[in-house]
Amino acid sequence: MIEPVELMREQVSTGLSSPSGPPPSCSHGEGIAMNVPTDLPPSNAHRIWRLMNSLIEAHPEWADPAAFEAARAKMIRLGLQAGFSLDDLFAIDDPKTILSLWKAAEAVENDLWE
């Protein structure tokens, strides 16, 4: 799963998105530019939105980015200690799996599980 920041960097570097406005091949009066490639990779935005929505529903405090990043760091540390690679952990896109990882991280932190 591509992280949102990495996706933005990729889009900017490939010219798929430009913070300074429309691509040079289209002007505001022409409408949609027809010479833009149509074989773009599919967007993951809706999947990420659904995933985060499920996680925030289970833990409303994760709507705060700082709280979510702190929880995410705990889960990543536990996953690395358990032998997963960062790629393995970043590929997890199932909310139930993420919530199970969170429960395990909390259990380890509270000395309920070794």
FENVENSUL-V394377 format. One record per pair of residues at least 12 apart in sequence whose ideal C-beta (glycine too) atoms are under 10 Angstrom apart, sorted by the first residue. I is the first residue (numbers start at 1). J is the second residue. Records with the same first field share a line. If there is no record, write none. Layout:
I->J, J
This chain:
1->44, 47, 48, 51, 87, 89, 90, 91, 92, 93
2->41, 44, 48, 90
3->48, 90
4->44, 45, 48
6->90
7->41, 43, 44, 45, 48
10->41
11->40, 41
14->37, 40, 41
15->36, 37
16->36, 37, 40, 41
23->35, 36
44->93
47->93
48->93
50->93, 95
51->92, 93, 94, 95, 98
52->68, 95
53->95
54->94, 95, 96, 98, 99
55->68, 71, 72, 95, 98, 99, 102
56->68, 95
57->95
58->95, 96, 98, 99, 102
59->71, 99, 102
62->102
71->98, 101, 102, 105, 106
72->89, 98, 101, 102, 105
73->105
74->101, 102, 104, 105, 106, 108, 109
75->89, 92, 98, 99, 100, 101, 102, 103, 104, 105, 106
76->89, 90, 101, 105
77->89, 105, 108, 109
78->101, 102, 104, 105, 106, 107, 108, 109, 113
79->92, 101, 104, 105
81->105, 108
82->101, 104, 108
84->101
89->101
